[in-house]
């Protein structure tokens, strides 16, 4: 990671992994705690120079460019905010010189913000101080476990984002819905609209003016939930688009919300499920398949269901459920 002093003029040479970025986005990334409005102002004022010349916020940086950054002030923060992220490695599913794929545990945010001081990416950067580039390729909700991709070079990040936009990667999740799923296989195509809830939380609902969203659901096994006195269905959900909370809201719209989902699920049923042993949302990013953008080789990654979820399934079944499923 780039090391800079915010009290002195800095001259930074752009490396290959940072090439191609807009100037303003590069400064936002390296000047942690500096407001975006201030970064835009020092660029407009000509205090930021690229190869000794004035530059625009939209200037694309090239390998070998030298960027002059003036001294900047950072607003005082509370001691809690200033706390450094702990260094932590996560369960590695795959790693090469361009890409890192980890199995993210439930309960850990992918990045800091919105009341979270640090997440997966900040902890990885602390654990790998020698890494010049680590950026999230996509996101998982805090309470969702499973496969998470981190780019180790910007060139890989850009190409993976292109893949994600074109819906080429195969991304499947395993979820337990509270209720009976209506069909063995069902394509749910309902537009999703993002809004802010009463407590300031990020929410999503089905709405005609929302973004197009498509999920394919396949029933894996029906269950009967203890204490809740109702049916449940284990499904595989394959994303055709990648909208915020897509699987969660699409399952809610089918009257089969995800077990343990505090935002879109059934509060009373979730309380009973917690007493029965389910302490988290039952949603797991299970499998990824795509063509590696840097090698053109087909790759496939799988993260098995976490122990807490397999144990819960086995507690509500008379058989060794997980081993009998075609996951």
Residue pairs with C-beta under 8 A, 6 or more apart in sequence:
1 125
1 129
1 131
1 132
1 134
2 12
2 30
2 132
4 10
4 12
4 30
4 31
4 69
6 31
6 34
6 71
6 72
6 73
6 74
7 71
8 71
9 68
9 69
9 70
9 71
10 68
10 69
11 66
11 67
11 68
11 69
12 30
12 66
12 67
12 69
13 64
13 65
13 66
13 67
14 26
14 61
14 62
14 63
14 64
14 65
14 66
14 67
15 63
15 132
16 63
16 153
16 154
16 155
17 132
17 133
17 152
17 153
17 154
17 155
18 26
18 61
18 133
18 154
19 61
19 62
19 63
19 154
19 155
20 60
20 61
20 62
20 154
20 155
20 158
21 29
21 60
21 61
21 154
22 57
22 58
22 59
22 60
22 61
23 43
23 48
23 50
23 55
23 56
23 57
23 58
23 59
23 60
23 61
23 67
24 36
24 39
24 40
24 43
24 57
24 58
26 61
26 67
27 34
27 39
27 43
27 48
27 69
28 34
28 36
28 39
31 39
31 69
31 72
33 74
33 75
33 77
34 72
34 73
34 74
35 75
38 72
40 57
42 48
42 70
42 72
43 55
43 56
43 57
44 57
46 54
47 70
48 55
48 67
48 68
48 69
48 70
49 55
49 67
49 68
50 59
50 61
50 65
50 66
50 67
50 68
51 65
51 66
52 66
52 68
61 67
80 117
81 117
83 117
83 118
84 118
84 126
85 112
85 117
85 118
85 122
85 123
85 125
85 126
86 118
86 123
86 126
87 123
87 126
87 127
88 123
88 124
88 126
88 127
89 124
89 127
90 102
90 103
90 104
90 105
90 120
90 123
90 124
91 102
91 103
91 105
92 100
92 101
92 102
92 103
93 101
93 102
93 103
93 147
93 301
93 302
93 303
94 100
94 101
94 299
94 301
95 101
97 152
97 153
98 151
98 152
98 153
98 155
98 156
98 292
98 293
98 294
99 137
99 149
99 150
99 151
99 152
99 156
99 160
99 292
99 294
100 124
100 134
100 149
100 150
100 151
100 152
101 147
101 148
101 149
101 150
101 288
101 301
102 120
102 147
102 148
102 150
103 145
103 146
103 147
103 148
103 303
104 110
104 120
104 140
104 144
104 145
104 146
104 147
104 148
104 285
105 145
105 306
106 142
106 143
106 144
106 145
106 280
106 281
106 306
106 308
107 142
107 143
107 280
108 119
108 120
108 142
109 116
109 119
109 120
109 142
110 119
110 120
110 121
110 136
110 139
110 140
110 142
110 148
111 119
111 120
111 121
111 122
111 136
111 139
112 118
112 119
112 122
113 119
114 202
116 142
120 136
120 148
120 150
121 134
121 135
121 136
121 150
124 131
124 134
124 150
125 131
125 134
128 134
131 152
133 151
133 152
133 153
133 154
134 150
134 151
134 152
135 150
135 151
135 154
135 157
136 148
136 149
136 150
136 151
137 149
137 150
137 151
137 157
137 160
137 161
137 164
138 148
138 149
138 164
138 242
140 146
140 148
140 285
141 245
141 248
141 281
141 283
143 260
143 261
143 262
143 280
143 281
143 283
144 173
144 281
144 283
144 284
144 285
145 280
145 283
145 284
145 285
145 303
145 306
145 309
146 173
146 284
146 285
146 286
146 303
147 285
147 286
147 287
147 288
147 301
147 302
147 303
148 285
149 160
149 288
151 157
151 160
155 294
156 293
156 294
159 293
159 294
160 293
162 293
163 169
163 290
163 291
163 293
164 242
167 240
167 241
167 242
168 290
168 291
169 288
169 289
169 290
170 238
170 287
170 288
170 289
170 290
171 238
171 239
171 242
171 285
171 287
171 288
172 236
172 237
172 238
172 239
172 286
172 287
173 236
173 237
173 238
173 239
173 247
173 283
173 284
173 285
173 286
174 220
174 234
174 235
174 236
174 237
174 283
174 284
174 286
174 305
174 309
174 327
175 234
175 235
175 237
175 247
175 251
175 258
175 282
175 283
175 284
176 223
176 232
176 233
176 234
176 235
176 258
176 259
176 282
176 309
176 313
177 232
177 233
177 234
177 235
177 251
177 254
177 256
177 257
177 258
177 259
178 225
178 228
178 230
178 232
178 256
178 257
178 258
178 259
178 265
178 266
178 269
179 230
179 231
179 232
179 233
179 254
179 255
179 256
179 257
180 222
180 231
180 233
180 256
181 217
181 219
181 222
181 233
181 235
181 254
181 256
182 254
183 219
184 218
184 219
185 216
185 217
185 218
185 219
186 216
186 217
186 254
187 214
187 215
187 216
187 217
188 214
188 215
188 216
188 217
188 250
188 253
188 254
189 212
189 213
189 214
190 206
190 213
190 249
190 250
190 253
191 206
191 207
191 208
191 209
191 210
191 211
191 212
191 213
192 204
192 205
192 206
192 207
192 210
192 211
192 213
192 243
192 244
192 245
192 246
192 249
193 204
193 205
193 206
193 207
193 209
193 210
193 211
194 202
194 203
194 204
194 210
194 244
195 203
195 204
195 205
196 202
196 203
197 203
201 263
202 244
202 245
203 245
203 263
204 243
204 244
204 245
204 246
204 248
204 249
205 249
206 249
206 253
211 241
211 243
212 241
213 241
213 243
213 246
213 250
214 239
214 240
214 241
215 237
215 238
215 239
215 240
215 241
215 246
215 247
215 250
216 237
216 238
216 240
217 235
217 236
217 237
217 238
217 250
217 251
217 254
218 235
218 236
218 238
219 233
219 234
219 235
220 234
220 235
220 236
220 325
220 326
220 327
221 233
221 234
221 317
221 321
221 325
222 231
222 232
222 233
222 234
223 231
223 232
223 233
223 234
223 313
223 316
223 317
224 230
224 231
224 232
224 316
225 231
225 232
225 259
225 269
225 272
225 273
225 276
225 316
226 272
226 276
226 315
226 316
227 272
227 273
227 275
227 276
228 269
228 272
228 273
228 276
230 269
232 259
232 316
233 256
234 313
234 325
235 251
236 286
236 327
237 247
237 250
237 251
239 246
239 247
245 263
245 264
247 258
247 283
248 257
248 258
248 261
248 263
248 264
248 283
249 264
251 257
251 258
251 264
252 258
252 261
252 264
252 265
257 264
257 265
257 266
258 264
258 265
258 281
258 282
258 283
259 265
259 269
259 270
259 273
259 278
259 281
259 282
260 270
260 273
260 274
260 278
260 279
260 280
260 281
260 282
261 270
261 281
261 283
262 270
262 281
265 281
276 312
276 315
276 316
277 311
277 312
277 315
278 312
279 308
280 308
280 309
282 309
282 312
284 303
284 305
284 306
284 309
285 303
286 302
286 303
286 305
286 327
287 300
287 301
287 302
287 303
288 299
288 300
288 301
289 298
289 299
289 300
289 301
290 298
290 299
291 297
291 298
291 299
292 298
292 299
304 310
304 327
305 313
305 322
305 327
310 321
310 322
313 321
313 322
314 320
314 321
314 322
